Amino acid sequence: MAGNKYIKLDTTTGSLTEQAAIQASAGSGDAGKIPALDGSGRLDSSMMPAGIGADTAVIAASEALAAGDFVNIWNSSGAKVRKADATTQGKEAHGFVLAAVLSGANATVYFEGPNTAVTAQTPGPVFLATTAGTATSTPPSASGNVVQRVGVATSPTSINFEGSQPVVLA
């Protein structure tokens, strides 16, 4: 979505020109420019001061991930990210992704906040599911399953991620 435009006075010629507001910052070269909101109605995180914005990390995916997947970070010659899975101890959810990623590509992992790439959620507590990458309102109950509350569904299309300590069922 293109940003709105404004009229700018060229102080050397005295003429007025149309200028587009920027939606992302490339750094100090954009100092003094007027920002525009992005397609979601928010400022791009590149325009925020250091330490302000989403808590994220870019990590290589060891398998294909779908938008909205809850993910597990593990070590395989460095940090890798894969689908979290309540059927396997050690694959608890550390965060989520908002965009689909192919295996081997870099994924932006969110460690807190709203996962808005989910569907069919029932408002209330949500747990890591036995279907890899997904969440459910009913905690797993089979022996060996991992019970981990991953947050609270606030609408059918949003889970506020609040990872908790996993418990392996006997």
C-alpha positions as CSV (number, residue, x, y, z in Angstrom):
1,M,0.0,0.0,0.0
2,A,1.5,3.3,-1.0
3,G,1.7,6.0,1.6
4,N,-0.1,9.3,1.4
5,K,1.6,12.2,-0.2
6,Y,2.1,15.8,1.0
7,I,3.2,19.1,-0.5
8,K,6.9,19.9,0.1
9,L,8.5,23.3,-0.3
10,D,11.9,23.2,-2.1
11,T,13.8,25.9,-0.2
12,T,16.4,26.4,-3.0
13,T,13.9,27.0,-5.8
14,G,10.8,28.1,-3.8
15,S,8.7,25.6,-5.7
16,L,6.1,23.2,-4.3
17,T,6.4,19.4,-5.1
18,E,4.5,16.4,-4.2
19,Q,6.4,14.0,-1.8
20,A,5.4,10.5,-0.7
21,A,5.6,9.7,3.0
22,I,7.8,6.7,3.8
23,Q,6.5,3.4,5.3
24,A,9.8,1.9,6.3
25,S,13.1,3.4,7.3
26,A,16.5,2.6,5.8
27,G,18.3,4.3,8.7
28,S,19.9,7.8,9.1
29,G,19.3,8.6,5.4
30,D,15.6,8.9,6.2
31,A,16.1,11.4,9.1
32,G,13.5,14.2,9.0
33,K,11.2,12.4,6.6
34,I,7.5,12.2,7.3
35,P,6.3,8.6,8.1
36,A,3.2,6.9,6.8
37,L,1.3,4.0,8.4
38,D,1.7,0.6,6.8
39,G,-1.2,-1.6,5.4
40,S,-2.1,-2.7,9.0
41,G,-2.5,0.9,10.1
42,R,0.7,0.9,12.2
43,L,4.2,2.3,12.0
44,D,6.7,-0.1,10.5
45,S,9.1,-1.5,13.3
46,S,12.1,-0.1,11.3
47,M,10.9,3.4,12.4
48,M,10.9,2.6,16.1
49,P,13.8,3.3,18.5
50,A,16.0,0.3,19.5
51,G,14.3,-1.8,22.1
52,I,10.8,-0.7,21.0
53,G,8.7,-3.1,18.9
54,A,8.1,-6.8,18.6
55,D,10.4,-9.2,20.5
56,T,11.6,-11.3,17.5
57,A,14.5,-13.3,16.2
58,V,15.3,-14.4,12.6
59,I,16.2,-18.1,12.7
60,A,16.6,-20.7,10.0
61,A,13.7,-23.1,9.6
62,S,14.5,-26.8,9.6
63,E,11.2,-27.7,8.1
64,A,8.4,-25.8,6.2
65,L,6.3,-23.6,8.5
66,A,2.8,-22.3,8.0
67,A,1.7,-18.8,9.0
68,G,0.4,-19.0,12.6
69,D,2.5,-22.1,13.6
70,F,3.8,-22.3,17.1
71,V,7.5,-23.1,17.0
72,N,10.3,-24.7,18.9
73,I,13.9,-23.5,18.8
74,W,16.5,-26.2,18.9
75,N,20.2,-26.7,18.3
76,S,21.4,-28.3,15.1
77,S,24.9,-26.8,14.4
78,G,23.3,-23.5,15.6
79,A,19.8,-22.3,16.3
80,K,17.0,-23.8,14.1
81,V,13.3,-23.5,14.3
82,R,10.7,-26.2,13.8
83,K,7.0,-26.8,14.6
84,A,6.2,-27.2,18.3
85,D,4.5,-30.5,19.0
86,A,2.7,-31.7,22.2
87,T,3.4,-35.4,21.3
88,T,7.2,-35.0,21.8
89,Q,9.1,-33.9,24.9
90,G,11.5,-31.2,24.1
91,K,9.4,-29.7,21.3
92,E,7.6,-27.2,23.5
93,A,6.5,-23.8,22.0
94,H,9.0,-20.9,22.3
95,G,7.1,-18.6,20.0
96,F,5.2,-18.4,16.7
97,V,5.6,-17.3,13.1
98,L,3.2,-14.9,11.2
99,A,4.4,-15.8,7.7
100,A,4.9,-19.2,6.0
101,V,8.5,-20.2,5.5
102,L,10.1,-22.9,3.4
103,S,12.6,-25.4,5.0
104,G,16.1,-23.8,5.0
105,A,14.7,-20.2,4.8
106,N,14.9,-17.7,7.6
107,A,11.8,-17.3,9.8
108,T,10.9,-14.3,11.9
109,V,10.0,-15.9,15.3
110,Y,7.8,-13.8,17.7
111,F,8.3,-14.5,21.4
112,E,5.3,-12.6,22.7
113,G,2.2,-10.8,21.6
114,P,-0.8,-11.6,19.3
115,N,-0.6,-14.5,16.9
116,T,-3.1,-13.2,14.3
117,A,-2.4,-15.9,11.7
118,V,-4.6,-18.5,13.4
119,T,-8.3,-19.5,12.7
120,A,-11.2,-21.1,14.5
121,Q,-10.1,-20.4,18.0
122,T,-12.4,-20.4,21.0
123,P,-11.8,-17.4,23.3
124,G,-10.1,-18.5,26.5
125,P,-7.0,-20.5,27.5
126,V,-5.1,-22.3,24.7
127,F,-2.7,-25.2,24.8
128,L,-0.1,-26.6,22.5
129,A,-1.8,-29.3,20.4
130,T,-0.7,-32.8,19.3
131,T,-1.0,-31.6,15.7
132,A,2.4,-30.0,15.2
133,G,2.4,-26.2,15.1
134,T,-1.1,-25.8,16.3
135,A,-3.1,-24.9,19.5
136,T,-6.2,-26.2,21.0
137,S,-8.6,-25.2,23.8
138,T,-8.4,-28.8,25.2
139,P,-5.1,-29.8,26.8
140,P,-3.6,-33.1,25.6
141,S,-4.2,-36.0,27.9
142,A,-2.4,-39.1,26.7
143,S,0.6,-40.5,28.5
144,G,3.8,-38.9,27.2
145,N,2.0,-35.8,25.8
146,V,3.3,-32.4,26.7
147,V,0.8,-30.0,28.3
148,Q,1.8,-26.4,27.7
149,R,-0.4,-23.4,27.9
150,V,0.6,-21.1,25.0
151,G,-1.7,-18.2,25.7
152,V,-5.2,-16.9,25.5
153,A,-7.4,-16.8,22.5
154,T,-9.0,-13.3,22.4
155,S,-11.0,-13.9,19.2
156,P,-11.4,-16.7,16.6
157,T,-8.3,-15.2,14.8
158,S,-6.0,-14.2,17.6
159,I,-4.0,-15.9,20.4
160,N,-2.1,-13.7,22.7
161,F,1.1,-15.8,23.2
162,E,2.1,-16.4,26.8
163,G,4.4,-19.5,26.8
164,S,4.5,-21.5,30.0
165,Q,6.6,-24.3,31.4
166,P,5.6,-27.6,29.8
167,V,4.5,-30.6,31.8
168,V,5.0,-34.2,30.4
169,L,2.1,-36.5,31.4
170,A,2.9,-39.8,33.0
